[in-house]
Amino acid sequence: MLRYALLVLTMLVVASAPVRAQQPAATMYVNPQCSCCQGHANYLREQGFKITVKETHDMSLIRKQHGVPEKLEGCHIMIIGGYVVEGHVPAAPIKKLLAERPKIKGISLPGMPDGSPGMTGRKTEPFTIYEISDGAPKVFAVE
C-alpha cells in the first residue's frame, strides 16, 4: 500500500512539474579564435536550446548567404527553426521569434554588448534586438 501511495505521489509531482518547451535544434557558426561564442552557446543550452557549434573562417560568406546586413552583424551567427539569430541575443527574443514565426529572415543584437549572454562586463542599457529583413531594420524586442 505504501509503495502504491509513493507511486501515485511521484506521478502527481511529475505531472505538475513545468514542461520546458522543446526548441528546435540550432547550429551556431563561430570564429575559432573567439571565446565568447561558447559562453553564449552554453547560456542558450541552459535555457533549453540544443546547440551545435561549428567553427569556421567563412563568417562573411555565411552572413551573406542568410542576408545579414553589415550594420546588423554580431559576434556569431546561429540558424534555428528556419531563422537567423545574429550575435548574443538573449533567450526570450529567440523564443518569441520561434513562437510568433514572423515573416522575417531573423533577429540580431549587433556588436558585442557588455553584459549580454556570453559576454563579460555589466549591462549598462537595454539591448535592442532588430529584425533582419529586406527592408530597413525594425526593432523586434528590447531586453
Order of alpha helices (4+ residues) and beta strands (2+ residues): alpha-beta-alpha-beta-alpha-beta-beta-alpha-beta-beta-beta
